[in-house]
């Protein structure tokens, strides 16, 4: 009930703003039901034309603009609007306050002898006298567009769409007497080879860049085909994935993963494991947002990674079937189907994945005591076998031309098996053997879960005004069954209470639920101002009932001392506002978000209960400057938070490794992060370059801390440091070397400073310089063939109590179109030289340790995919025609 006192007033305020704005709307003529309002411009993605940015003619490399208002090619003829005489500037100034104008039309193209709509094309309105931007929109699925709120004046319209020539409509006039201009059917011409360079249109680039985000188009990643979301993320600039699957961004592992812009149960429960369950074939693109605005959750110190799943937009029946087989008993398959008819879009998918990987870990610890020195040498060998199924069904339905609902259900089930054997040797100061422990275990973990999503979108008659409501519920249930066996030759004086000789058995029953409610409202204002507001409520209820049994006289008996039933309950209420404006070459946005969080941790076995609550403000500010059509700059600031995760708060003692135990700290404070970034974006004819300077300061930095007890057992928990700083430079380059050879690379250099603060050992004060680099080389040596080589490196970097050594890997992939473009054969090898491994050095006041972890990473996959879509034929015909024309022009 405490949360309602925050949500109810905010909800009333938000709906009052929406209602008041709607009541003040200028009445307009009813819109023809056959026409639909285009979605509002998307900012600040500079891959699309929008009302904030002028057309980037350097980047898009389009053919010269067509100097005619409307193509009157039959049978799509339509009358050309009559331009009014040029008016004086004083007249325009008098009428500029009345934004009554409207321009509408429909984009069409003749393909395979048929008149087809051009979807999601960029339509921009510019003033004739100074080419300044007035408005922008995208066409809908049927090719319709509509731009409203235009002041009287003389304009020209510029239209862009990938695979088509840019079209310029030079004479469009809005006046008080004639405020509406209906352009009718506007015919687009498919693009052809330019005179000065060969550019194959209609194919996405591997990387798209804008000031606030980087976009990776998955279809252009042969090195990830047949893989999972983790394989794709290894190709995202500034993101590194170590051998254990841990993600980090610019040196920080505090990253938020979103699915289609929303938090999902797939990422809210066990991020590293579930990302392996999302097949690459289901992913359309990955967006990396390093400094999110107040509209996004404040979680995630380093930023947000948004995984956008595929959704077919073409009419009729479409689909894709894919199968892949890998080395050492690995295979996966997926089916994606979609049927769109008028107001309804039905979609569904099924994915299966079987994966088997071996792993080993070597470690050595040197213990320093007052009167002796000893060594502990450990070797763990095992493998993991996983079988995963997930199925998803859903629909999009247009209730009216302005109201749309989306609903889907995802079911997933997973069966894992993980046997391992660990040999532990205890050595004296001369490295002579004192005794040996052999511990075997076999873990089996069946689990399943559901994701329910619902979304409602309302577009108001006023251009750009929009209301969105989203609700998600994710559930996950599973039980981990583990059998242990421990034998030893150690003398009795070296045995500790943690070493339980004989047979043991444990079960860990988990029941997790994550629910989210979110409401967002956008209100465009006059003079290009923009207001956004929203509410969000998140509830996480995570339970783990751990039961440990010892075998006594042939019977398994519950051990109450190390059994534990833990419940984690987190409730977060959030509200935000954003305000933006732009004039000439400058635009800005300021925002404020507040989040109230209440956390309860409850150990039901011992009756230990801990409650905490806190509220914080998270301001954000963005300033953009368009230097020219080819250059843009941005400076921004955000404040963010990183809340400690469940395992870091659970005080239960984990005895999985009896000589290296761990437990959580329920008194941890959240990290608070202040992040600054200065970015520059430049486009040339065949080059794009993004450079950024960044600074991030983390207060109450959370770190793991390890100590050695007198009996030779190490304890690991988490604690708060004073602060940590991370600052550096990032450079991302995309270069077209030849028409068939493109290179994408990124380099990040940063310095990390760790300051321990009072009550924390001064030895944790550390400084380190580190860097990461990635290079993707993409080649298209022949028709329908794409090849790629990816090289990744991360240099050594520090943690509070040690150093993580650098790692390096090289991947290769190739794909070949077959069956007239309907099929694709792909082949890839990850970690060709088998160099990807995780090595670390750790120290304490009375010990030093080194470890090396390695799991199977050199894997080869071969696969086949088949597309079920009429659009394939149109794409194939256009590509064949362009390649024939290019071949003729290059035949000297």
DOPAPA-607034 format. One record per residue (C-alpha): x, y, z. Coordinates in steps of 0.25 Angstrom, whole numbers, plus 2048, in hexadecimal, padded with zeros to 3 digits. Example, Ala and Ser with C-alpha at 12.3 -4.5 7.8 and 13.67 -1.06 7.14 Angstrom:
8317EE81F;8377FC81D;
//
This chain:
800800800;80C809802;80F8087F3;80080D7EF;80281A7F6;80D81D7EB;8068177DF;7F881C7E1;7FB82B7E1;8058297D6;7FB8217CD;7F082C7CF;7FA8377CB;7FE82F7BF;7F082D7BA;7EC83B7BD;7F78407B4;7F38377A9;7E483A7AA;7E78497AB;7F084979F;7E5841797;7DA84B79B;7E2856795;7E484F788;7E085777B;7D5850774;7D884B767;7D184475C;7CF83575E;7DA82D758;7D782374D;7D7815753;7E0810748;7EB81974C;7F3818759;7FB821761;80A81F760;81181B76C;819827773;82782976F;831821777;83C82877E;84882977E;84A81D774;850824769;84E818760;84081E75E;83C82B759;835833764;830840768;83D843770;847840765;849845757;84A83A74D;85883474D;85B83373E;86A830741;867823749;85B81E741;86381F733;85682172B;85582471D;853833719;84583871D;83A837713;836845710;82784370E;81B843718;814836714;81782B70B;80B829702;80F81B6FD;8038136FA;7FB80D700;7FD81570D;7FB823707;7F682E710;7F483D70E;800846712;7FC85071C;7FD85E717;80786771E;803874723;80B881720;817884729;81388D735;81A89773C;822894749;81989D751;80D89574D;813888751;81788E75E;808892761;80388575E;80E87C764;80787B771;7FB87476B;800865768;7F4861760;7FB85A754;7FA84B751;801843746;7FD835743;80082B738;80481C735;811817730;81080C726;81A80471D;8197FB711;81F7EE714;81E7E170C;8137E8704;80B7EB710;8087F8718;80D7F6726;80D800732;81B805737;81B802746;82280A751;828814748;82D82274D;82582E749;82B83C74C;82584A74A;82F855748;82D864746;830869738;83887673C;842870746;840860745;83D860754;83685475A;82785575D;82284775F;82583975C;81D82B75D;81E81D758;81481674F;80C80B755;80B7FC750;802801745;80B80C740;802817746;80882474C;802830752;80983D758;801846760;803853768;80A85B75C;80A86A75C;80687174F;812872745;81986C739;82085F73B;827853734;826845738;83183B738;82E82C739;83882173C;83781273D;84280773D;84380172F;83C80D728;84081A722;83E82672A;83282E725;83183D726;823844725;827852723;81A85A723;81185872F;80A865734;801866741;7F8872743;7ED87674B;7E487573F;7E986773C;7EF860748;7EF852743;7F784C738;7F383E733;7FF83872B;7F882B727;801820723;80F823722;81781971A;82581671F;830810715;839805719;84880A71B;852807711;861808710;867816712;87081C708;87C81E711;87C81271A;87580471B;86C803726;8627F7727;8557FD72D;84B7F5735;8557EE73E;8577F274C;8647F6752;86A7EE75D;86B7FA766;862806767;866811770;86081D776;864826782;85D81F78D;85D810788;86480677F;85C7FC777;8617EE772;8597E8767;8597D976A;8567D575C;8647DA758;86B7D2762;8707C475C;8787C2768;86C7C1771;8637B9768;85E7AC76F;8627B277D;85B7B9788;85A7C778D;8677C6794;86E7C3787;8687D0781;86B7D978D;87A7D578B;8797DD77E;8737EA785;87D7F5786;8827F8794;87B7EB799;8847DF79E;8807D17A2;88A7C97AA;88B7BA7AA;8807B87B5;8767C07AC;8777CD7B5;8747DA7AE;87B7E77B0;87A7F47A9;8867FE7AA;88C7F67B5;87F7F57BD;8767E87BF;86A7F07C4;8627F07B7;8537EF7B5;84E7E67AB;8407E97A4;8387E179A;8317E9790;8337F5799;82D7EF7A6;8327E77B2;82F7D87B0;8307CC7B9;83A7C77B0;8447D17B5;83E7D47C3;8427C67C8;84F7C17C3;8547CA7B8;8607C27B4;8597B47B3;84C7BA7AC;8547C27A1;8597B479C;84A7B079A;8477BB791;84B7B7783;8527C0779;8487BD76F;83D7C4777;8447D1779;8437DC76F;84D7E6775;8547EA782;8547F8787;85E7FD791;85B80A799;86680F7A1;85F81A7A8;8508187A9;8468247AB;83D8257B7;83281D7AF;83A8107B2;83C8097BF;84880F7C7;84E8017C9;85B7FD7C2;8678057C5;86D8037B7;8608047AE;8567FC7A7;8577F179D;8497F0796;8477E378E;83C7E5783;8367D877E;8317D6770;8237D976C;81F7D875D;8177E5758;8147E074A;8057DC747;8017CD746;8097C174B;8177C274E;8217B9755;82F7B4757;8347A675B;8427A475F;84B798764;859797768;86378C76C;86F78E774;87B786779;87B77E785;86C77B786;866789784;85A78C77C;84F79677B;842799773;8387A4772;82B7A776B;8257B576A;8187B7763;8107C4761;8027C775A;7FE7D5758;7F07D9752;7EB7E7753;7E97EA762;7EE7DD768;7FC7D8769;7FE7CA76E;80C7C5772;8137B9778;8207B277A;8267A577F;8357A3783;83C797787;84B79778C;85478B790;86178F795;86D78779B;87A78E7A0;8857897A8;88D7927B2;8987927BC;89E79B7C7;8AC79B7CC;8AF7A37D9;8BB7A57E3;8BA7AC7F0;8C67AF7F9;8C37B1807;8CC7B9811;8CA7B7820;8D37BC82B;8DB7AF82C;8D87A881F;8D67A8810;8CD79F808;8C779D7FB;8B97987F6;8B97937E7;8AB7907E1;8A778A7D4;89878A7CF;8947827C3;8857817BE;87B7847B3;86D7897B2;8627847A9;85678D7A7;84978A79F;84179779D;833799797;82B7A6796;81F7A978E;8187B778C;80B7BB786;8057C8785;7FD7D377E;7FC7E177A;7EE7E7778;7EA7F5773;7DD7F877A;7DC805773;7E680D76A;7EB813777;7EA808781;7F37FB780;7F47F078A;7FF7E578B;7FF7D8793;8087CC794;80C7C079C;8197B979D;81B7AC7A3;8297A67A6;82E79A7AC;83D7967AE;8447897B3;85278A7B7;85C77F7BC;86A7837C2;8737787C7;88177C7CC;88D7767D4;89677F7DC;8A477A7E1;8A97837ED;8B87817F1;8BD7877FE;8CC78A7FE;8D678F808;8E079A807;8E97917FF;8DD78D7F6;8DD77F7FB;8D07787FB;8C9778809;8BC772804;8B17727F9;8A27747F8;89A76F7ED;88C7757EB;8827707E1;8757767DE;8697757D4;85F7807D2;85277F7CB;84978B7CA;83B78B7C3;8347987C2;82979F7BA;8237AC7BA;8197B67B3;81A7C47AD;80D7CB7AC;80D7D97A5;8027E37A1;8037F079B;7F97FB797;7FD80778E;7F481378B;7F781E781;7EF82A782;7EB833777;7F583D77A;802839773;80C83377D;803832789;80482478E;80081B79A;80680D79D;8038037A7;80B7F67A9;8097EB7B3;8127DF7B4;8137D37BE;81E7C97BE;81E7BC7C6;8297B17C8;8297A57D0;83379A7D1;83B7917DB;84978E7DB;84D7807DF;85B77D7E3;8627707E8;8707727EF;87B7687F3;88776C7FA;8937637FE;8A1767804;8AF763808;8B176F810;8B576D81F;8AB770829;8B277D82E;8AF783820;8A178081F;89778B822;88878A825;88578F817;88B782811;87F778812;88576A80E;87C761807;86F762800;86676F800;85A7747F8;8547817F6;8477887F0;8457967EC;83779A7E9;8367A77E2;8297AF7DF;82B7BC7D9;8217C77D4;8237D47CE;8187DE7CA;8187EB7C4;80E7F67C1;8128027B9;80A80E7B3;8118197AA;80B8257A4;81182E799;80C83C796;81284578B;81185478D;812860784;82086477F;82585677F;82485578E;821847793;81C8427A1;81D8337A6;81882D7B3;81681F7B8;8148167C4;8198087C7;8187FE7D2;8207F17D3;81F7E67DC;8297DB7DE;8267CF7E7;8317C47E7;8317B87F0;83C7AD7F2;83A7A17FB;84779A7FD;84778D804;854785807;85477780B;86076E811;86075F810;86075981E;86074A81F;85B749810;84F753813;84F76180E;84C76B81A;84977A818;85578281E;84E78E824;85B796826;85D798817;84F797811;8487A580E;83B7AA809;83D7B8804;8337C27FE;8377CF7F7;82C7DA7F5;82F7E67ED;8247F17EA;8287FD7E1;81F8097DE;8248137D4;8208207CD;8278297C2;8258357BA;82D83A7AE;82D8477A7;83484A799;835855790;83D859783;84086577B;84986676F;85585D771;85385B780;84A851788;84984E796;8428447A0;8418457AF;83B83B7B8;8388367C6;8358287CB;8328247D9;8328157DE;82D8107EC;8328027EF;82E7F97FB;8357ED7FD;8337E1807;83C7D5808;8377CA811;83E7BD815;8327B5819;83B7AA81F;8427B3829;8377BE82B;8417C8826;83A7D481F;8407E0819;8387EC814;83D7F880C;837803804;83D8107FD;83981A7F3;8428217E9;84182C7DF;8488297D1;84A8367C8;84E8357BA;8528407B0;85683F7A1;85B84A798;85C847789;86385077E;86284D76F;86F85376A;86B84F75C;863845754;87083C756;87383F764;86C83F772;870841780;86A83D78D;86D83F79C;8658387A7;8648357B5;85C82B7BD;85B8257CB;8588167CC;85780C7D7;85C7FD7D9;8547F57E3;85B7E97E9;8567DC7E4;84F7D17EB;85C7C87ED;8647D47F2;8597D67FD;8567C8802;85E7C580E;85D7B680C;86B7AF80C;86E7A87FF;87679B801;8777977F3;8867987F4;889794803;89779B802;8917A87FC;8847AC802;87B7B87FE;86F7BF804;8687CC802;8677D980A;8597DE80C;85E7EC810;8637F0803;8607FE7FE;85D8007EF;8678067E6;8648157E1;86B8187D4;86D8267CD;8708257BF;87582F7B5;87782D7A6;87C83679A;87A83078C;87D83477E;87782D772;87C830763;87882A756;880829749;87D82373C;882816740;88681874F;87F81A75C;88681E769;88181F777;88A824782;886825791;88C82A79D;8858247AA;8878257B9;87F81D7C3;88081E7D2;87A8137DB;8778167EA;87580A7F3;87C8017E9;8797F37EC;8847E97EB;8877DA7EF;8907D97FB;8987CC7FF;89F7C980C;8A77BD811;8A37B681E;8AE7B0827;8A87A2823;8AC7A4814;89E7A780F;89B7B4808;88E7BC80A;8887C57FF;87D7CF801;87A7DD7FB;87C7EA801;87B7F97FD;8878017F9;8888107FA;8888137EB;88D80E7DE;8918177D1;8918127C3;89481C7B7;89A81B7AA;89881C79B;890814791;892814781;88980C778;88C80C769;88580775D;88C807750;889802742;8967FE73C;8907F872F;8827F672A;8837E872F;88C7EA73B;8877F2748;88E7F3755;8897F6763;8917F976F;8917FE77D;89B802787;899806796;8A380B79F;8A080D7AE;8A680F7BB;8A08097C8;8A280F7D6;89D8077E3;89D80F7F0;8998067FC;895810806;89480E816;89380081C;8987FA80F;8A67F580D;8AF800807;8B57F57FE;8A97F57F6;8AD8037F1;8B18017E2;8B38077D5;8B48017C7;8B38047B8;8AC7FB7AF;8A77FA7A1;89E7F2798;89E7F0788;8967E977E;8977E876F;88C7E3765;8907E1757;8847DE74E;8867D973F;87D7D6734;8867CF72A;87B7CA721;86C7CA71E;8647C672B;8717C3733;8757CB740;8817C8748;8857CE756;8917CD75F;8907D376D;89C7D6776;89A7D9785;8A47DD790;8A37E279E;8AF7E67A6;8B17E37B5;8A87EB7BE;8A77EC7CD;89D7E87D7;89E7EC7E6;8A67E07EA;8AD7DC7DE;8AF7DC7CF;8A77D67C4;8B17D27B9;8AE7D67AA;8A77CD7A0;8A77CB791;89F7C4787;89D7C3778;8907BF771;88C7BC762;87F7BA75B;87A7B974D;86C7B8747;8677B5739;85A7B7733;8537AC72C;8467A8725;8447B671F;8467BD72C;83C7B5734;8477AD73B;8547B0742;85F7A6745;8687AB750;8757A6757;87C7AD763;8887AA76C;8897B177A;8967B3781;89E7AD775;8AB7AC77D;8A57A878A;8AB7B3792;89E7B8799;8A17B57A8;89F7BC7B6;8AB7BE7BE;8AC7C67CB;8B57CA7D7;8B07CC7E4;8B67D17F1;8B37D3800;8BA7D780C;8BF7C880E;8BD7C2801;8BF7C27F2;8B87BA7E7;8B87B87D8;8AD7B17D0;8AB7AD7C2;89D7AA7BD;89A7A47AF;88D79F7A9;88B79A79B;88B7A6791;8917A1784;88579C77E;88179A76F;87279B76A;86C79875D;85E79C75A;85379E750;8477A8750;83B7A9747;8327B6746;8237B5743;8207C373D;81C7C9730;8257D5734;8317CC731;82E7CC722;82D7DB721;83A7DD729;8417D2720;83C7D9713;8417E6718;84E7E171D;8517D9710;84D7E6707;8577EF70F;8627E470E;8607E36FF;8617F26FD;86D7F3706;8747E86FE;8717EF6F1;8767FC6F6;8837F66FB;8867EE6EE;8917F66E8;
//
